[in-house]
Amino acid sequence: MIKAHKEGTATFDALNYAEQAKSINAQLLHIEAAIKANIKRAVSEEGKALKKHGSATCKK
């Protein structure tokens, strides 16, 4: 059984189908926001690296 994150809350196993679906959806939305933020930062930092060091491609 998965431990509840906070005291006084149900474990995932104790939730009914609709509550589990809502929980999963919330987790996916959180992950989506994290991925978008990560991509935004990667683009920003790569742009800074390109300005500082030139091309980011591997030179042979």
PLY file of the C-alpha trace (Angstrom):
ply
format ascii 1.0
element vertex 60
property float x
property float y
property float z
element edge 59
property int vertex1
property int vertex2
end_header
0.00 0.00 0.00
1.25 3.49 -0.85
1.70 5.84 2.10
-0.35 9.06 2.11
1.64 12.26 1.55
-0.04 14.12 4.41
-1.57 12.91 7.65
-5.34 12.71 7.59
-5.51 11.96 3.86
-6.43 8.71 2.17
-3.89 6.52 0.45
-4.28 6.13 -3.31
-5.54 2.57 -2.82
-8.31 3.83 -0.54
-9.66 6.25 -3.17
-12.57 5.24 -5.37
-12.25 5.11 -9.16
-13.28 8.75 -9.74
-10.97 10.02 -6.99
-8.06 7.99 -8.39
-8.74 9.38 -11.88
-8.79 12.95 -10.50
-5.52 12.33 -8.65
-3.83 10.88 -11.75
-5.03 13.81 -13.86
-3.64 16.31 -11.33
-0.29 14.50 -11.33
-0.16 14.55 -15.14
-0.94 18.28 -15.23
1.86 18.87 -12.71
4.30 16.81 -14.80
3.21 18.65 -17.96
3.95 22.01 -16.30
7.35 20.73 -15.12
8.26 19.49 -18.61
7.26 22.81 -20.19
9.34 24.72 -17.64
12.30 22.41 -18.27
12.06 22.88 -22.05
11.80 26.66 -21.63
14.90 26.68 -19.43
16.82 24.40 -21.79
16.08 26.66 -24.75
17.07 29.72 -22.73
20.30 28.20 -21.42
21.26 26.75 -24.80
20.82 30.19 -26.33
23.12 31.66 -23.67
25.67 28.89 -24.29
25.59 29.48 -28.03
26.24 33.20 -27.54
29.09 32.47 -25.12
30.78 29.51 -26.85
29.65 29.59 -30.45
27.96 26.67 -32.15
26.64 23.88 -29.93
27.21 21.28 -32.62
30.06 18.84 -32.31
33.02 19.87 -34.44
35.13 17.10 -35.98
0 1
1 2
2 3
3 4
4 5
5 6
6 7
7 8
8 9
9 10
10 11
11 12
12 13
13 14
14 15
15 16
16 17
17 18
18 19
19 20
20 21
21 22
22 23
23 24
24 25
25 26
26 27
27 28
28 29
29 30
30 31
31 32
32 33
33 34
34 35
35 36
36 37
37 38
38 39
39 40
40 41
41 42
42 43
43 44
44 45
45 46
46 47
47 48
48 49
49 50
50 51
51 52
52 53
53 54
54 55
55 56
56 57
57 58
58 59
